[in-house]
Amino acid sequence: MSKKFQSTNLYKNFGDLLKRLEDWAVNPWRRLSLYLIIFLGGFFLGSSLGMINGAMSLMDPVGAMYTVLLLELMVRIRKISQLSNKSYIAINVIDMARMGLLYGLFMEGFKLL
């Protein structure tokens, strides 16, 4: 038997989150700033992962596996949302986060050369 969630204000707001974000980002400058914030957040996460794994040097293969799994999950989510005609802004946010994460990891790798 499946549970039916209560129709609370929080549940309604989270259900409309992508629609509200899309309405907010109609202005091109807002959309660009959102993409830039997401990209820089992904870059920070990528460079932090590289620094932490490099400093601890205990679980480098495990950290690399988790990072690859995260990136692969982001690619799969993008494909699913692209096939189901989900919102355009969600696909771009996922892409910006993925590009920022990869760019941060590459920059940490280039520091080691």
N, C-alpha and C positions, 0 to 999 in steps of 0.2 A: 504494500500500500504506500503510495507516495504522499509525502507531506505537502500541504498547501501552506505557503507562507502568509503571514498576516499582512494585510494591506496598511502598513504603517507609513508615516511621512518619510522616514529614512529609506524604506524600500522603494517608495515611489520616486524619490529623488535620485537614487542610484540607478533606477531603471531609465530615467530620462537624462542621465549624465552625458552620454554621447550626443544626444540631440541638443542639449543646452550648450555643450562645448562647440558644436558645429554652428549654432546660432551666434555664439559669442565671437567666433573666428571668421565671420563673414568679411570683416575688415581685413584687407591684405596685410596690414602692418601687425595686427594682432596675431594673425595666423603665422606670419614670419617669426614674430617674437616667441610664440609657442614652440615652433619647430626648433628655433635656436636654443631655447631653454632645455628642451628635451635632448637635443644633440649634445649640449655641454654637460648635461647630467649623465648621459651615457659615456661621454669622454672621461668624466671624473670617475665613474664606476670602473671603466676599463683600466685607467691608469692606477687606480687604487688596487684593483685585483692583481695587476702586474707587480706593483710594489710590495704588497703583502706576501704574495707567493715567493717573490725574490728574496725578501728579507728573512722569511721563516725557513725557506728551502727544505721544508719537511715533506710537504705533500704536493709537489709540483705536478705530477701526472694526474692526481685526483682533481686539483684545481683546474687544470687544463680540460679534463673531461667534463667537469661541471660547466665550464665556460662554453665549450662546444655544444653541450646539450642545451644550454640557454639560448645560444644563437640559432641552433636548429629548431628549437621550439618557436622562436620568433618568426622564422621563415615559414614554418607550418601554419602558425596563426595567421600570417599574412595571406597565405594561399587560401585558407578556409574562408577568411573574411572577404577575399576578393571574389571567390566563387559564389558566395551567398549574397553578394551585392550589399554588404554592410556599408557603413559610412566611410566616405573617402578620407576623412580626417583621421580616423582610427588607423587606417593603413599607413598614412604618412607619418603618424606619431610612432608607430612600430618601426618603420624604416629609419626614422631619424635616431631612435634609441639604438637600433642595431648598428647604424653607421658610426655613431659616437662611440659605442663600445668597441668596435673593431679598430677605429682610429686610435683610441686610447691604448689598446693592446699593442698596436703596431708602434706607436711612439715609445712605449716602454721597451719594446724589443729593440728598437733602434738605439736606445740609450745604452744598451749592453754591448753594442758593436764597437 
